[in-house]
Amino acid sequence: MPWNRRLQRARERLDQRMALLPPASQVATPTKGWIRALRDALGMSAAQLGARMGIRSQSVDDMEKAEQKGSITLASLQRAATAMDCTLVYALVPKTSLEEMVRARARSIALAAIASVDQTMALEDQAVAADLEQQLEDYIADYISERDLWSGK
């Protein structure tokens, strides 16, 4: 595949960094959120955390509820983390490697295009190529640009 080498190296570097992270299932957000889970584990009351953050205990409760709903800001999480002597770690973790995502997307686009051509050829009683894998590779090499992978659905 004639992919952009710079983009391919960027994907490889990110894939290497992501490989160091634990599986997402091991770091799933606690039911009541990270702030509440850490605060409870530390034996820290909402009033105590609020005092460390310079806010009221009701504001801590509001932050915890916002985290549960998924509407908390990163800035608020950072402030809470700092007040509990923690480090906020923020990441978007792909379900597969980035390289696999790109190749799967290219394959999906090629498959849709080839299926359309094959259907048209079958309707016109023209021969349909048997080697689908080779057709996919050729189509990806000849017609798909990384720049266009994420246009459309």
N, C-alpha and C positions, 0 to 999 in steps of 0.2 A: 504494500500500500504506500503510495507516495505522500505520506503525511508530512506536515510541517515539522521539521526536526526540532525546532525550538519548543513548539507545543508538546511534542512527544517527551522531550527532556523534562519539561515542567510537570507533566503528568507523572513521569517516573519518580521525580523528587517528592511530589506530594504523596504518591503511593507508598514510597519508602517511609515517610513520616507517619502516615496513617497506620502502617503495619505495626508501629510501636505502641499504638493505642490498644487498650483492652476492647474486647467485643462490646458493642453498644448494649447488649443485654446485661452485661456486668455493671454498667453505670447508669442503669435506668433511674429516672428521677423518682425519689421516694414519694409515696402517696401524698403526703402533706408538704412536699417540696424540700429542697435542700436547706433553705434557711431554717425552717422549723426542725428538720431532722438534726442538723448540726447544733442548733440552739438547745434542743432537748438533750442530746448526747453530752453536751458540755455542762448541763445543769444550769443554763442561763435563762433567766426569765425575760419576757418581752420588755419589761421595764429596764432591766439591766442592759439588754442589747440596745434599746432605744437610747439610754444614757451614753453608751459608747459611740453611738452614731450621731448624737446630738438631736434626736427626735423623740416624740412621745411614744409610749408603748402602744397606743392605738395605731400609730403610723406603722409600727412593726407588724401589728396584726394585719393591717391593710396590705403591706408588702407581701406577707406570707400568703394572703388570699390571692393577690395578683399573680404570684408565682404559680399557685395551684391552677389558676385559670389560664396561664400562659401569656399574661399581659404585662408582666413585670419588665422593666427596662434593664438593659445590661448595666447601665450606670448604677441603678439601685442594687443589683446583685453584687456589683463591685464594692459598693459602700458597705453592704452587709458582710461580704467576705473579709474585707479589711478589718472591720470591727470585731470579727471572730478570729482574727489572725489566720485567715485562709487565703488561698490564691484562687481567683476565678479562672477557670479554664473554659474556653468557648471554642467549639469546633463544629463544622459540618462534616459528618463522617459518611462517606459513600457506602452503599450496601455491598458494592463490589469494587474492584480496582477501577481507577479512572480510565485506564487503558481498555479494560473490558467494557466499560460503559460506552466509550467511543466506538469500539469495534461492533458492539451489539447494535448501536444506533445506526451505524453505516450499513450493517447487514439488514436491518429492518427496512431501511429506505430502499436498498437494492432489491430486496425480496418483493416489496410492493411494486416496484417498477417492472421487475422481470415477470411477475405474475400478470400484470396488466398486458405486457407485450405478448406473453405466452397465450393469454386468453384471446387476444386479437388474432394472433397467428393461427390458433386452433379454429376460430370462426372462419378464417380464410382458407382453411385446409392446407396450411403450410406446416412444415415439419417443426416440431418443438424440440429444442436441444435437451438432451437427456442429462447431462452433467450439471446439475444445479449448483453444486459448490464452485465449480469453475466459472459458471456464469456469474455468480455472486462476486467472486474475487475480481473478475474482469470488469464488471459494472462498477464496483467500488473504486478500482484503480483508474478507470476512464472517466467516470462521471461525478463522483462524490468528492466534495471539498469539505475539509473540516469546518470551514467557515459557515457552511450551510447545514451542518448536522442538526442544529437545534432550531431551525426555522420551521414553523408549522407544528403539527402535533407529533 
